[in-house]
Amino acid sequence: NELEDKDLDALMSELAGDIDEIPAHLPPPPQEFTRSPSPTPLNSKVTDAIPPTLTPQAQSLPPAQPSKPMSQEDLEAQAKADKIKLALEKLKEAKVKKLVVKVLMNDGSSKTLMVDERQTVRDVLDSLFEKTYCDSNVDWCLYESNPSLQIERILEDHEFLVEPLSAWTRDSENKIQFLERKDKYAVFKNPETFYLWKKDKDFLQNVREKDKENLIEENFCGASVIVPDLEGILYLKEDGKKSWRRRYFLLRASGIYYVPKGKTKTSRDLANFIQFDNVNIYHGIDYKNKFKAPTDFCFILKHPQLQKESQYIKYLCCDDEATMALWVTSIRVAKYGVTLYNNYMTALKRSTALSSLCYNVANGHTPRAPSQATPPKPAISKFPKQCEIKVRV
């Protein structure tokens, strides 16, 4: 809490002041250097070492003076300084926020992790892979759910896990699940679905792998990430009501815009709906019953600190599941940009390395470092697996 932080800050300041009082004349601790003899080259004759000829300048230099031994007072001061520095390091570590994460598996067993504020979701996933028999493919994720708002979302690999958990209220029933989600990196497996969404189904089904690679390179490997040119009719929930209004929305890199009544789709007529800087995107659960939504394919945009219903939460509804997946993933691309692509590449390399390691160990081979070639796409399990994570602060 704040009081503990102030006490730690005061103690650290006091210790830092003590270090300043340590005499500055203390010499560095003595070091002994040993030089190992050079190995004799193979097939060479061993000869007596011939000392190098000393120059007149070198011969005239006085011999080096032995270092003066430290007095007892200096030794005590040096020891005090070392203890203070060690105490400062421990205090800094104590100020790092930590959470105990208990993972409950399907078979009733549990895994407990200590997570601190420096660890990303990717770090936690790697720890879970080491503690479980999961296949470590790129679809595994940490999945946040909020029963009060009936929402859930994928936690991105680059996020620091402690941050979303710290936003939960004390009486929260929120939870984090460890499960597989095919939509986590769908934009990199099937980029045509998001960047060529206006094409008919027959065209999309015949897209070659080479064309997919070109789409990824064109949209993610340039000077800036290109966001899918997405637009269409969505249903917007009116503030404080269970009624929904049809509006024409457009996705841009800076946010979502809509066409006001009686206006056109030109840039000068567009009205700003929301920007992505301080909001996360969530799937809505059973909103057809909760808010009388036209369908159950809903998503919301809200600030992570909002844990209960608020006028600042934006509710949107789609006609079908495919449209919802198109909007949710495209918004993630707009919000995270190249970071999302880097997350995918890291997950792909990690998955390939772990799969290779498990294969070698299972067959009694010594593990080898993965090759530098482009790794193949990991196989996707047919049946989803999931574990539940309970967090104890």
Secondary structure, DSSP 8 states (H G I E B T S, - for coil): -HHHHHHHHHHHHHHHHHHHHS-TT----------------TT------------HHHHHS----------HHHHHHHHHHHHHHHHHHHHHHHTS-EEEEEEE-TTS-EEEEEEETT-BHHHHHHHHHHHS-----TTEEEEEEETTTTEEEEE-TTSBTHHHHHTS-TT---EEEEEE-TTTTHHHH-THHHHSTTS-HHHHHT--HHHHHHHHHHHHSSSS------EEEEEEE-TTSS-EEEEEEEEETTEEEE--TT--SSGGG-EEEEESTT-EEEEESSHHHHS--SSS-EEEEE-TT--S--TT-EEEE-SSHHHHHHHHHHHHHHHHTHHHHHHHHHHHHHHHHHHHHHHHHHTT-------SS--------SS--EEEEEEE-
